Amino acid sequence: MKKTLLAAAIVAAVPAMAQTNEAQQQLLPSLETIVVVSSRQPEAMRQVATSVAVLDEAQIKARGFTALADVLRTMPSVSVTNAGGMGKASSIRVRGESGYRTMVRVDGVDVTDPTGTQASAQIQHIMSADVGKVELLRGPQGLMYGADAGGVLNIDTVAPQDDTQVKLSAEGGSFDSQRYNASVGGGSDRVDYFVGASYAETEGFNTSLKDTVLQDDDGYENTTLHGRVGWNATEALRLEAVVRNTDATNEFDQCGWPYVDDCVGDFEQTNARVSAAYNTGHFSNELAFSTTDVERKNYAEGAVSYDTEGDIQKLEWLGSAKLNDIHTIAYGLEQREDSVREMNRDQWGAYAEYQGHYGEGLYVTAGLRHDDSDDFGDYDTYRVSGAYVLDTSAGSVKFKSSYGTGFRAPSLFEIDYNRQQNNPDLAPLTPEESEGWDAGVEFYANSGLHLELVYFDQSIEREIEWDGGYVQSAGESTSEGVEVIADFPVADWLVVNANYTYTDAKTAEDTVRARQPESMANLGFTFIPVSALQASVNLRTAEGTYDRYGDPIGSYQVLDASIRYALSPALTFYVRGENLTDEDYIEVPNYRTAGASGYAGVEVTF
């Protein structure tokens, strides 16, 4: 039914497409969009053979969600599970892979929480305020990042304008929710800066179906401070510093042993990065040092039930050498140290990638990475890719394919847990190894139409799973499927953004992977009747999902909408409705999701 609805919408709308205006172009993909996530160097989508999806500031604002995870739900191949509303434990899955197999970076900083069970980013604590661009690289990407099978999520905050700009916003709505944001940014040819502060709070609702006694609302509070400054010391040399702090308090259910429902979690994460980049046109080099520090403490009925802290420190050298118009070499060297309490791990990594541009439209890459871990020794990963762009009078057709490998070392928690059990049946853990390939075709019409079809197939060897301790499967877990994406203007006042993903994700035992929908779809409409008014509606669906015991989780359809009206360039009002049909559904067994809710806010810019 959902596939038929999406296909019918595309077929009906394509004949009516008109030439795009400026407002529509912000909502439509372009071959000339510059991305950095694929090869850690700026390049146009025309040259990129890997599968990359992009959301810019206009698209993020159109969706309107407070939590960035809710924005990510609208991207192809992305599913999100959330255990009870804003700030609650959440995981993003890309192409069927668990969230800890996707690296998340904010302004160049790896925001992985090393204290986590599987060491993943705490995506539920990243708000959408001041996010200027999101790039998602899908599939095994060990080459540039040492990342695993899910891919890489690259988040950039708002870029400073030439003139000083101050932005203030406030929002209120359901569940006694409040959100405030203030930022100032600006710059000149020599210096640019951006400083932002955001605060979000909600009383929430009773998250757990098992909380039948206390039955209290489980609230959340988040304060995020972010700053970035850059100095163009010379025409070739740029110095930059970034610092970000997130302080969050979360009320939740089912903690401690025996379980209680009066639970509070305190989370604080501080990220920082300093860098020096030297660019002469043919040669570019950047030296950067970054750190991520996390402190977590949980309370059960007022008593400390969990207390930990950890950090990640990275020293990176990134560069590229443009030998001529055809041949470019990208390279990098990285030293990384992970620490959690008294545990630590050192790892070195080095990579090089050849990038070639042949003829009018052929782009190829081939690269190798070598990692040396003091826990697990040497590992090699690699990637090859190719894209061919054929320009015609009607638009451009792009054929693309890539093959890559990745690996995930056992987290410090997984290793320490097994060590403490003193169980001879728990063999020493070794890194998981992943590989995957995809192939696709895209069409970018002069009218603004964008169509994309991608097939992907990937696998993981020695997947680490829970069975009375952390054990490794003997076979391969797999994930394969198809992504269908369509973006197009129907008229000069209407844009459609749609995607559909079919994923067949199986464990090494040939059972369905838990919490991964077999079918997911988004169908979005953006209405722009006049330049000052924009209304967006998005229907997302999921079906074919099972829990970890093989029991089905019901399919669902969730309808969200937002309206933005600019009274003047300085003043914008908006309203947003989430789950407008009050769909009763679950993403995590035994945890509720929010019913129909509404929010209203104002933005001031000067």
N, C-alpha and C positions, 0 to 999 in steps of 0.2 A: 504493500500500500504506500509506504513512504517512498520507495524507489520510483513508483509510478507517479506520485505527486511531484517529485523533483524533476523527473524527465519531462512530464507534461508542462511544467512551468518553463523549462528551458526551450522546448520546442515552440510553445506559444509565443514566447517573448522575442526570440531571435529575429523574426521578420520585422518586428516593429522598432528595432534599435535605431537610435538617432546618434548624431555626432555628439561627443561628450563635451560638457562645459567644465569650467574649472572646479566647481564643487564636486562633480561626479568623478573627475580624474583622481581626487584624493581617496576615493573609495574603490578604485580599480587597479589591478596589478599592471606593471609596466616592465618591459624588457630592459629599460634603462635605469630602473631602481638600483641604487648602490647598496650592497650588503657586504658585511665583513665576516659573517659567521662560517662560511664554507671553508675559506683558506686563511682566515685571520688577517686578510689584506683586503682593502676596498676593491670591489669589482662589480661590474654591472651584471644583473641577472642574465643578460644575453650570454655571458661567458660561463655561467654556473651550470654544471652538469649534475650536481647533487640535487636532492629534493629539499627546497627551502620555501617556507611560507613566511610572509611578512605582514605585520599590522603596524600602521603608523599612528601618530597622535590623534588624527581626525577619526580614524576607525575605532580607536580605543575609547574616545569620548562619546562617539555615537552609541556604543554599547552601554556605557555609563556605570558599569558595575564597580563597587567599592574594592573588592578583592580581585587581584590580577588573575587568580585561578579561574574565576568565572568568565573573564575575557577569553582565556585560552580555550575554553570549551568550544568556542566557535571556529577553531582552526581545524584543518583536516587531520585525521588520524589521532586526535587528542581526546582522551577521555579523562574525566576527573572524578574521583570518589571523595566524598566529604562526610565526616561523621558528626553532623549536627549543626551546620550553619557557620557563620563567619568566625574565623579563628580556630575552628576545630580541626583535628588531624585530617590532612588532605594529601592525596597523591595524584600526580599526573601520570598517565600512561600514554606512551607514543608508540604507535604500531604494535600495541599489545604488550609492550615491555613495562615492567614496574617502574615507579618514579625514581628509584635509586639508581636506575640505569640511564638516566638523563642528567647531564651536567647543566646546572643553571648558573649564569654569570650576570652580574649587574655592573655596568660600566667597567667591564674588564676584570672584575673580581669574581672568583669562584666562591659562591655563597653556600657551598656544601656544609652541613652541620656534621662535623666529625664524631660527635657524641651519639648520633643516632644509631639505631640497631643495624641498619644497612647503610648509614652515612649518606643521606640524601639532603637536598635543600628543603628547608621548612617553607614550602611554597605558600602555606596558608597565612604566613605572616608578611607576605609581600603585597602591599596595597597598590592600586592602579594610579594613585596620585603621583603626578610629575613623571610618569612613564611616557617617553616620547616615541619609542619604537621597540618592537619585539620581532626577533628573527628566530625561527625554529628550523634547525637542521635535523632532518629525520634519518634514522638508521645508524648502523655501527660507524663510529667516527673516532677511532683510536689515533689516527694519523696526527692531527693537529692538537688534540686535547688530551689524549690518553683516556678518552671517554668510552662508554660501553654501548650496548645495542640500541638504547632508546634515541640517543642523539644529543644535541646541544641546544639549549634555550638561551639566547643572548638578549639581554634587556638593557636598553639605553635610556637614561633619563633625558628630560627635555633639553634640547640644545639651546644655548644662550642666543639672544637676538643681538643685532648690532647696537641698538639703543637699549637703555635700561628699561626693563619691564617688570612691573609688580602685579602679581595675581593673588586674589583672595577668593575663597569659596567657602560656602557653608551648606550643609544638607541635613535634613531630618526626615524621619519616617517610621515605618513599622518596627515593632519590637523595641520601641524607645531608642531607635538608632540615631546617632549623630555623627557627622563627619565635618572636619574643618581642615582647610589647607591654606598655607601662605607661602609664597615664593618670590624671589627677586633674582633677576639675572640680567646680564648685559655684557658689553664688551667693546673692544676697539680692535685695530689691526694688531696690537701688541698683547693685550690682556683681555680675557673673558672669564666670566664666573657665573655660578648658579648656586643658590642656597634655597632649600625648601624644607618646610616643616609640615607634617600632617598628623592629624589625630582622628581616630575612629573609635566609636564605642557603641555597643549594643547590649541591651538586657537579654537578648536571645530568647530561647524557649527551652523546654525540657527535652534534652537531646536523646536520652536513652529510653527505649521501650521497656527496659528492665527496671527503671526507676519508678517503682509503684508506691513507694513510701514517702520519700522526701518531696518528689514531684516539683522541684524548684526550677526556675529559669536559669539557664547556663549562659552567662554573659561573656563579653570579650572586650578588651581595651588594647589599643595599639597606638604608640607614638613613634613616628619615624622622622629622623633628622638626616638631611642629605646635603652635602656640599661638594662642589667641584670648582677648581680654578685652573686656568691654563695661561701660560706665558710664552709668547713667541719671541724668544730671546734674539733670534736672528731669522732670516728668511728660511733657513734650513733646520734650525733647532727649536723644538717645542718642549717645554716642561709642563707637567700636569700633575695635580694631586686630587684624589677623591677620598672622601670619608663618609660613611653611612652608619647610623646607629638605629636599631629597632628594639624597642622595649615593649613587651606585650604581656598581658595577664589574661589567662583563659580559665573559665570555670567549665568543668566537665563532669561526667559520670563514670562509674565503674573503674575505680582505681584501688590500689592496695590489695591486701589479702588477709582475710576474706574481703570481697569487693564491697566498697561503700560508694555513695553517690554525692558526697560532699568533697569535691576535688578541685584544687586550684593549681594551675601551672604558671610559673614565671619563666619568661624567656627573654634573653637579651643577646643580641648579636651586633658586633661592631666589625665593619669591614673598612679597610683602607688600602690605597694604592698610590704609589708615586712612580712617575715614569719620565724618561727623557727620550725623545724621538728625534732622529736626524734623517732628513729626507733631501736628497739632491736630485730627485727626479728619476734617475736610473737606479739609484741605490737608496734603500730606506732601512733604518735600523732603530730598534726601540729596546731600551733596557728598563725593566720594571720590577718593583718589589711590591708584593701585596700580602695582606694578612687578614684572616677571618678568625674572630674570637667569639666563642659561644659559651654562655652560662645558662644552665637550666636547673630549676628546682621545682619539685611537685610537693603538694601538701594533701594528705588524706585526713579529713576531719581536724584540720589545723596542725597536724604533726607532719614533719618532713618525711616523705616516703621515697624520694628520689632526689639526688643531688649530684650534678656532674658539671664539668667544664672541659673545653678542648679548643684547639686552634689549628689552623692551617697556615703555613707560611710558604710563599712561592717567590723564587727569583727567576725571572724570565728574560731571555734575549730573543727577540723576534726580528726577522728581516726579510728582505727580498732584493734580488738583483735582476734588473731588466737588461738582459744582454743585448737585445735588439728588439725590433717590432714583432719578432716571432717567438723568441725564447725568453722565459723568465724562470728564475729559481727562487722559491720561498723556503725559508729555513728557520729553525728555532732550537733553543736549548733551555731546559727547565730543571730547576732543583726544587723539590717539594718536601716539606716535613709536616706530618700529621701528628698531633699529640692529644691524648685524652688522659687526664690525671697523670699517672706514672708511666703510661704506655706511649710509645712513639714509633714512627716509621719514617725512614728517609727513602726518597726515590729520585733518580735522575732520568731525564728523558731528552732525546734529541731527534729531530726530524728534518727531512728535506723533501721538497716536492717540485717536480718539473711541471711547468705550465707552458703549453704551446698554443699559438694561434696561427693556423694555416689557412691560406686563401682568404675568401670573403667571410666564411662563417663556421669554420671548424675549430673547436677548442678541445684540447686534451690535457689531462693531468696524470701524473704517476708519482707516488711518493711512498716513503718508508719512514717508520719511527722505531726507535729502540729505547726501551725502558729498562732500568736496572734498579730493582728494589732490594733493600737490605733484608727483607723478609722472604722474598720469593725468587730472587735472581733475575735473569734476563728474559725479556719478552719483546718480540717484534710484531708490529702491526703495519698495515699498508693500505693504500687506496689507489684505485685507478678510475678515471672517469672520462667521458667524452660527450660533447654536445655539438650538434650541427644546426645552424640557423639558416633557414631559407627565406629570404625576403621576396615577397610578391607584391603585386599591385593592390591586393586586398588586405595584406598584413604580413605577419611573419609566422613561420612554422618552425618549432624547435623540437628536435629529437634529442633525447638525453638518456644516459645510462651511467651507473656507477657501481663499483664493487668495493667494499671496505671491510675491515676487521677491527675488533676492539677487545678489551679485556676489563674485568673488574676484580680487583684484589679483595679478598675477604675483609670486612670492616674490622677495626680494632675491637669492637664489641663482640662480633661473632667469634673471633679468635679467643678473646678473654673468657667468654661464656663457656666454650668447650674446655678450655684449660682448667677452669674452676670445677668442672664436673668430675674430673679424674675418672672418666669413663673410658675403658679401653676400646669400646665399640665406636667411639667418636674419633675417626681417623683425622690426622692433620689436614686442614683445609688448604686448597690450592686455588689460584685465580680461575674465575670463569673466563672462557674465551668465546667471542661471538664473531659471526661473519654474516654478511648480507649483501644482496644486490637489488637494484631496482632499475626499471626501464620505463620510459614514458614519452609522451608527445604533448606539446603545448601549441596552442594557436592564439596569437595576439592580433586581433583585427584592427584595422584603422578606425573602426567605429567605436572601439573600446571593449569589444567582446574578448573575453579570455576563457579558453577551455583547456583543461588539463586532464590527462589520464595517465596514471602511474600504477605499475604492478611492482610489488615488493615481496621478497622472500628472504628470511633471515633465521638464524639458529644460534643456540647457546649450548656449549659443551660444559659439563660438570657444573650445572646450575646448583647453587647453594639453596637449600630449603630446610624447613623446620620439621624435625621428627624426633622429639624428645631431646633435642640438641640440634646443632647445625651440621647437616650432612650434605653430600654432593651426589647428584643423580648420576647413574651410569650411562644414560643415553643423551639424546639431544632434545631440548625444548625448541619449538619452532613457532614462527609467526609469519604468515603470508596473507596477502590480500590485495585489494584494489582501492585506489583513491580516485574519485571523480570530482573535479572542481569546475565551477562555472561562475563567472562574474560578467555582468553586462548591463548596459543602460537600455531600458525599455523605451523610455522617452526622456526628454530633457528635464523631467522632474522625478524620475524613478530609476533606481539602480537595484539590481538583484545580485546578491552574493550567496552562493550555495555550494555545499560540498557533501559528499557521501563517501563513507569508508566501510568496506567489508574486510573483516579481520578474522582469520582462522588461526587462533593461538592455542597451542597444545603443549602440555607438559611432556617430560621425557617418558612418562607412563601413558601417554596418548590420551590424557584427560584434558578437558577444557580448562584453560587458565582462569583462575578466580577473578571476578569483578571486571573482566574485559568484555564489553559488548561485541557481539558478532557484527552487528550493523549499527552505524551511527550516521546521522544526517543533520545538517543545518540548512535552513531555508530562510534567508533574510531579505527584507525589503527596506530600502531607504527612500523616503519621499522628501523631495526638496521643491515644494511648490513656489517658494520665493527664496531669495538668497539668505534671508534672515531666519527662515524656519526649516527645521530638519526633524523628521520623524522616522524612527527605525523600529522595525518589528522583526523578531527572530524566533523561529520555531526549531527547537532541537529535539531529536528523538534518539532513543537507544533501545535495542532489543537483543535477545539471545545472550543474556548475561547469567552467570552461575556463581554461587558462592564457593568457598573452598571445600565444601563437602559434596559438591556436585548438584546441589539443589538450585532450581531456577530462581532468579531474581526478576521480578516483573518488568516488562517493558514500560516505557513512559514517553510522554510528549509534553514538553514544557514550553510555554509561550511567554516571551519577554518583550517589552516595548519601552521606548523612551522618546520624549519630545524635547527639543532644544529650540529656544527662541531668543535671538539676539535683538534686544530692544535698541541697542546701539553697539558700536565696536567695543565699548567699555563695559556693557552690562548684558549678561545672558541669564535667562531663567530656564529651568528644566524640570521635568517630572519623569519618573521612571516607575514602571510596574513590572514586578517579577512574578513568575508563575501565575499569570493572570487567570488561568482556568482552575486554579486551586487544585492542581494535580496531586494526588496522594501517592507518593512513590518513595522508594528507598534506593540508596547507592551503596551503603554499607549495612549489612544485616544487623538488626536490633537498634538502628539509629534513625531518627526522624530527619526529614528534610523540611525546609520552610514552605509554608503554604503561600497563598496569595498575599502579596505585600506591595506597598507603595512608598515612594520617596519623592521629595521635592527639594530643589536647591537653587542657589544663585551663585554666579561667578562674576567677579569684578576684575577688570584689567585696565591698568593705566601705566 
